[in-house]
Amino acid sequence: MTRSKSKKEKAAAELQLQARAGNSNARDRDNGNESEKEKEKEKEKESNIPQQPSSSALIICRNKHWRYISSFHGPWLQLPPEVLESLAYSNYSAPRPRPIDPAVFFDLLKIRRHVDEATTLAVRAASGVVSSLPQKDHHLLLGIGSSGPSPRLSRERKHRMRELATQKLARAYKLDEIAASVATMQSASSLEDVAQLVLQREQGNADAEYVHFFHEKIPSRMLAKCTSLTPLDHVIAERPGEGAPLRTRAVTRVFKEDFLGAAGDLTKALGLGSRGGRHDTGVLERGGTMQDEEMPSSLEGQLLFHRACTYLSVAVQNMEKVFSSSSSSSPPTSSSEDRIISKEESEARKAVRTHAKRALRDYGRFLGFFEYTPGDSPDTTTTTPPLLLTDGSSSSSSSTSSTSSRHNRNTKLSIFPISTLFSTPTPILPPPQTQNH
């Protein structure tokens, strides 16, 4: 009896051990499944988070990605402002055709002025030292006669100076964002963060949003992936009557290859902007100057140029569709498929013709802002010899110079828009005049 009881107890104990082992295995499986689920959830969360650029990626301001930047590098960035202004007015009062388009020259002048003033304000706000003291208190800046430190700017004063600098930068970018980008690159580094500091206190500041869009730092050559149109949408909603933000959004859409959306923005901007200004040389001859709003603007020319490039890109895209469909080597399996392919090809061909014509139209309007002359008209003859630099007296040289200038003013030149050279049918223009020396 005792032996049978012991056997039964041993069997029961083994059964209990097996049950416990099974429960532990089941728990381990459940825990494993739960851990796997948690890992999958973590992977999903990580996939939803935007990938951060690697530490080795080059981080630069967005405006350094803008196209045609190299076209605006030149001595206008280093010339003294008063010299640049004198050259702009001299070019404006010169006889037609002028050496440089006055609208472009005056925009460069205003951009340079705004950027220089913004740089001064941003540097002063960054240093925090009062620099505009009365003449009698200038010794305080040098620490002479004062045991304490130099006067410091208050927090509110710094913010006001940064806000004013942001307004000036916004005006520069609205005139010409490419030229303004080049000018800010040549200025102090404190300009890069001035708009962001203003947004920290005023999130709805439209000028700060617009400037920060250009100065925000993104990975190099990743403008399309790392740029959102939301800031520009806010600026356009705040300033619906300005064409410059629409131009900037259109250029950004081009980077994202949204060409039709870019063309729509440029068309809206063209409905708002105007070339402005007038050729009033009488004011200049009396020694006067023009206000900024009286100067001609190049905004309309910029919009036409960008829209022409956009239409041309759409035409090229459709050309690729035409070639791919016409060079398809696999024959269609049914007549319905043949009709679908033919329809797609015909639509692509129609899009090529439509957008190419629109591009030519806008390019022609853009070139119409510039003038061309082949030289003196055939009915005028030059009797005054060219001005020579000799060792004669100053009175004779001045009289010769005045005679030459009077002759140049009285000479009638045949002036044509440059777009005439590309019109059809080919125009009959007088040949360029050659001067015999």
C-alpha positions in Angstrom: 0.0 0.0 0.0 2.7 2.4 0.9 4.5 1.7 -2.3 1.4 2.4 -4.5 0.8 5.6 -2.6 4.3 6.8 -3.2 4.0 6.0 -6.9 0.8 7.9 -7.1 2.4 10.9 -5.3 5.4 10.8 -7.6 3.1 10.8 -10.7 1.1 13.7 -9.3 4.2 15.7 -8.6 5.5 15.1 -12.1 2.2 16.2 -13.6 2.3 19.4 -11.5 5.9 20.1 -12.7 4.8 19.6 -16.3 1.8 21.9 -15.8 4.0 24.6 -14.3 6.6 24.2 -17.1 3.8 24.6 -19.7 2.4 27.7 -18.0 5.9 29.2 -17.9 6.4 28.4 -21.6 3.1 30.0 -22.5 3.9 33.0 -20.5 7.3 33.3 -22.3 5.5 33.0 -25.6 3.0 35.7 -24.6 5.8 37.9 -23.4 7.7 37.3 -26.6 4.7 38.2 -28.7 4.1 41.3 -26.7 7.8 42.3 -27.1 7.6 41.7 -30.8 4.4 43.9 -31.0 6.1 46.6 -29.1 9.1 46.5 -31.4 6.8 46.7 -34.4 5.1 49.7 -32.9 8.4 51.4 -32.2 9.4 50.8 -35.8 6.2 52.4 -37.1 6.7 55.4 -34.9 10.3 55.8 -36.2 9.0 55.6 -39.8 6.5 58.4 -39.2 9.2 60.7 -37.8 11.0 62.7 -40.6 14.5 61.5 -41.2 17.1 64.0 -39.9 20.0 64.8 -42.1 23.3 63.1 -41.1 25.8 65.1 -39.2 28.1 65.1 -42.3 25.5 66.8 -44.5 26.3 70.5 -45.4 23.7 72.8 -43.8 23.3 76.1 -45.6 20.6 78.8 -46.0 17.8 78.2 -48.4 18.6 81.3 -50.5 22.0 79.8 -51.5 20.1 77.2 -53.6 18.4 79.9 -55.8 19.2 79.8 -59.5 21.0 82.5 -61.5 22.8 83.7 -58.4 26.1 83.9 -60.3 24.5 86.5 -62.7 24.5 89.1 -59.9 28.0 88.9 -58.7 29.9 92.1 -59.5 31.4 95.3 -58.3 28.0 96.7 -57.2 28.4 94.8 -54.0 31.6 96.6 -53.0 31.0 100.1 -54.4 30.2 102.9 -51.9 26.4 103.5 -51.9 26.8 107.1 -53.0 28.9 106.0 -56.0 26.3 103.4 -56.9 23.5 105.9 -56.6 25.4 108.4 -58.9 25.9 105.7 -61.5 22.2 104.7 -61.4 21.0 108.3 -62.0 23.7 108.8 -64.7 22.5 105.7 -66.5 18.8 106.8 -66.2 19.5 110.2 -67.7 21.7 108.8 -70.5 20.3 108.9 -74.1 18.4 105.8 -75.3 19.2 103.0 -75.5 20.7 103.1 -72.1 23.7 100.9 -71.2 21.8 99.1 -68.4 18.1 98.7 -67.9 17.1 101.5 -65.4 14.6 99.2 -63.6 17.3 96.7 -62.9 19.9 99.3 -61.9 17.5 101.1 -59.5 16.5 97.8 -57.9 20.1 97.0 -57.2 20.6 100.4 -55.7 17.6 100.0 -53.4 18.6 96.4 -52.4 22.0 97.5 -51.5 20.6 100.4 -49.4 18.2 98.1 -47.6 20.7 95.4 -46.9 23.4 97.8 -45.6 20.9 99.4 -43.2 19.6 96.1 -42.1 23.2 94.9 -41.5 23.9 97.9 -39.3 20.8 97.3 -37.2 21.4 93.6 -36.8 25.0 94.0 -35.8 24.1 96.7 -33.2 21.4 94.4 -31.8 23.7 91.5 -31.6 26.4 93.5 -29.8 23.9 95.1 -27.5 26.0 98.3 -27.1 24.5 101.7 -27.7 26.5 103.3 -30.5 24.3 106.3 -31.3 25.2 108.5 -28.3 25.4 112.3 -28.4 28.7 113.8 -29.4 29.4 114.8 -25.8 28.8 111.2 -24.6 31.0 109.4 -27.1 33.8 109.0 -24.5 31.5 106.5 -22.6 31.9 104.0 -25.5 35.6 104.1 -25.0 35.4 103.7 -21.3 37.0 107.1 -20.6 35.9 108.9 -17.6 33.5 106.2 -16.5 34.2 103.3 -14.1 31.2 101.3 -15.3 30.6 99.3 -18.5 29.4 100.8 -21.7 25.7 101.5 -22.0 23.7 98.4 -23.0 20.6 98.1 -25.1 17.4 97.0 -23.5 15.7 93.8 -24.6 12.8 95.7 -26.1 15.2 98.0 -28.0 17.0 95.0 -29.4 13.8 93.5 -30.6 12.7 96.7 -32.2 16.0 97.0 -34.1 15.8 93.4 -35.3 12.2 94.0 -36.4 13.2 97.1 -38.4 16.1 95.2 -39.9 13.7 92.4 -40.9 11.4 94.9 -42.6 14.3 96.3 -44.7 15.4 92.8 -45.7 11.8 91.9 -46.7 11.8 95.0 -49.0 15.0 93.9 -50.5 13.8 90.4 -51.2 10.6 91.7 -52.7 12.5 93.8 -55.2 14.6 90.9 -56.5 15.1 87.8 -54.4 18.1 86.7 -56.4 20.0 90.0 -56.1 19.0 90.3 -52.5 20.3 86.8 -51.7 23.7 87.7 -53.2 23.8 90.9 -51.2 23.0 89.2 -47.9 25.6 86.5 -48.5 28.2 89.3 -48.7 27.0 90.9 -45.5 27.4 90.1 -41.8 26.4 86.6 -40.5 24.1 88.2 -38.0 21.5 88.7 -40.8 20.9 85.0 -41.0 19.2 84.7 -37.6 17.6 88.1 -37.3 14.2 87.0 -38.7 14.1 83.9 -36.5 14.7 86.0 -33.4 11.8 88.2 -34.4 9.5 85.2 -34.9 10.3 83.9 -31.4 8.4 86.9 -30.1 6.0 87.6 -33.0 5.0 84.3 -34.7 2.6 86.1 -37.0 5.0 88.7 -38.4 4.7 88.4 -42.2 8.0 90.2 -43.0 9.8 87.9 -40.6 8.2 84.8 -42.1 9.2 85.9 -45.6 12.8 86.7 -44.6 13.2 83.5 -42.5 12.0 81.5 -45.5 15.2 82.5 -47.3 17.5 82.3 -44.3 16.3 79.0 -42.9 19.1 76.5 -42.9 18.5 73.2 -44.8 20.7 70.3 -46.1 22.5 71.2 -49.2 20.8 70.2 -52.5 17.7 69.1 -50.7 15.5 72.2 -51.2 12.5 70.3 -52.7 12.4 67.7 -49.9 13.1 70.1 -47.0 10.9 73.1 -48.0 7.3 73.6 -47.1 5.0 76.1 -48.8 3.1 76.9 -45.6 5.1 80.0 -44.6 4.7 81.5 -48.0 0.9 80.7 -47.9 0.7 82.6 -44.7 2.6 85.6 -46.2 0.4 85.6 -49.3 -2.7 85.5 -47.1 -1.5 88.4 -45.1 -0.3 90.5 -48.1 -2.8 89.5 -50.9 -1.9 92.7 -53.0 1.8 92.0 -53.3 3.2 90.0 -56.3 6.6 89.2 -54.8 5.5 86.4 -52.4 3.7 84.8 -55.3 6.9 85.0 -57.3 8.8 83.3 -54.5 6.2 80.5 -54.1 6.3 80.0 -57.9 10.1 79.6 -57.9 9.8 77.1 -55.0 7.1 75.1 -57.0 9.6 74.9 -59.9 12.1 73.2 -57.6 9.3 70.8 -56.6 8.6 70.3 -60.4 5.0 71.7 -59.9 5.3 73.7 -63.1 1.6 74.3 -63.7 1.1 75.6 -60.1 4.1 77.9 -60.6 2.6 79.3 -63.8 -0.7 80.0 -61.9 1.1 81.9 -59.2 3.1 84.0 -61.7 -0.1 84.8 -63.7 -1.7 86.0 -60.5 1.3 88.1 -59.7 1.3 89.7 -63.2 -2.3 90.7 -62.6 -1.1 92.6 -59.5 2.2 94.2 -60.4 3.2 96.9 -62.8 6.5 98.2 -64.1 5.9 101.7 -62.6 8.2 104.7 -62.8 8.5 107.2 -65.5 11.3 108.7 -67.6 11.4 112.2 -66.1 14.9 113.5 -66.8 13.9 117.1 -66.2 13.9 116.5 -62.4 17.4 114.9 -62.7 18.8 117.8 -64.8 17.7 120.2 -62.0 19.7 118.2 -59.5 16.7 116.4 -58.0 16.2 112.8 -57.0 13.4 110.4 -57.2 11.6 108.6 -54.4 11.7 104.8 -54.3 8.1 104.5 -55.5 8.9 106.8 -58.5 11.7 104.6 -59.7 11.0 102.0 -62.3 10.7 98.4 -61.1 11.8 95.1 -62.7 9.2 92.9 -61.0 7.1 92.5 -64.2 10.2 91.5 -66.2 11.1 88.9 -63.5 7.6 87.4 -63.6 7.5 87.2 -67.3 11.0 85.5 -67.4 10.0 83.0 -64.8 6.7 82.2 -66.4 8.4 81.7 -69.8 10.9 79.3 -68.2 8.0 77.4 -66.6 6.0 77.1 -69.8 9.2 75.9 -71.6 9.7 73.2 -68.9 6.1 72.0 -69.4 6.7 71.8 -73.2 9.9 69.8 -72.7 8.2 67.4 -70.3 5.5 66.7 -72.9 8.1 66.3 -75.6 9.5 63.4 -73.6 6.0 61.8 -73.6 5.7 62.2 -77.3 9.1 60.6 -78.0 8.5 57.7 -75.5 5.1 56.9 -77.1 6.3 57.2 -80.7 9.4 55.1 -80.1 7.6 52.3 -78.3 8.7 49.0 -79.7 6.0 46.7 -78.3 3.0 46.6 -80.8 -0.5 47.2 -79.3 -2.5 44.0 -78.6 -5.9 45.5 -79.4 -7.4 48.4 -81.3 -8.7 50.0 -78.0 -5.2 50.2 -76.7 -4.0 51.7 -79.9 -6.7 54.4 -79.6 -5.6 55.2 -76.0 -1.9 55.5 -77.0 -2.8 57.8 -79.9 -5.0 59.9 -77.7 -2.2 60.4 -75.1 0.3 61.2 -77.9 -2.0 63.7 -79.5 -2.6 65.4 -76.1 1.1 65.6 -75.5 1.7 67.1 -78.9 -1.0 69.7 -78.3 0.5 70.5 -74.9 3.9 71.0 -76.5 2.6 73.5 -79.1 0.5 75.4 -76.5 3.1 75.8 -73.9 5.9 76.5 -76.4 3.9 79.4 -77.9 3.2 80.7 -74.4 6.9 80.6 -73.6 7.8 82.4 -76.8 5.2 85.1 -76.0 6.5 85.7 -72.5 10.1 85.7 -73.7 9.2 88.3 -76.3 7.5 90.5 -73.7 10.5 90.2 -71.4 13.0 91.2 -74.2 10.7 94.0 -75.1 11.8 95.9 -72.0 15.3 96.2 -73.5 16.3 98.4 -76.4 18.6 97.9 -79.4 20.0 100.3 -82.0 22.2 99.5 -85.0 23.8 103.0 -84.8 23.1 106.4 -86.4 20.2 106.6 -88.8 21.2 106.8 -92.5 20.0 110.4 -92.9 22.5 111.7 -90.3 26.2 112.1 -91.0 28.9 112.5 -88.4 31.1 115.6 -89.0 32.6 115.9 -85.6 35.8 113.9 -85.2 36.1 111.5 -82.3 37.4 112.9 -79.0 41.1 112.3 -78.7 43.1 112.3 -75.5 46.0 114.8 -76.2 48.2 117.0 -74.2 46.2 120.1 -75.2 44.8 122.7 -72.9 41.9 121.9 -70.6 39.7 124.5 -72.3 40.1 122.9 -75.7 39.3 119.5 -74.3 36.3 120.7 -72.5 34.9 122.5 -75.6 35.5 119.3 -77.6 33.7 117.2 -75.0 30.7 119.6 -74.9 30.5 119.6 -78.7 30.6 115.8 -78.8 27.9 115.6 -76.1 25.7 118.0 -78.0 26.2 116.0 -81.1 25.2 112.8 -79.4 22.0 114.4 -78.0 21.0 115.8 -81.4 21.8 112.6 -83.3 18.7 110.6 -84.1 19.1 106.9 -83.4 16.9 104.1 -84.8 15.8 102.4 -81.6 14.1 99.0 -81.6 13.0 96.6 -78.8 15.3 93.7 -78.6 12.3 91.4 -79.1 12.1 92.8 -82.7 15.2 90.8 -83.5 13.3 87.6 -82.8 10.0 88.4 -84.3 8.5 86.7 -87.4 8.7 87.4 -90.2 12.3 88.6 -89.9 12.3 92.4 -89.7 14.3 94.5 -92.1 16.5 96.5 -89.8 19.3 98.9 -90.9 22.7 97.4 -90.7 25.0 98.3 -87.8 27.0 101.4 -88.4 30.7 101.1 -88.4 32.9 104.1 -87.4 36.1 104.7 -89.4 39.0 105.6 -87.2 
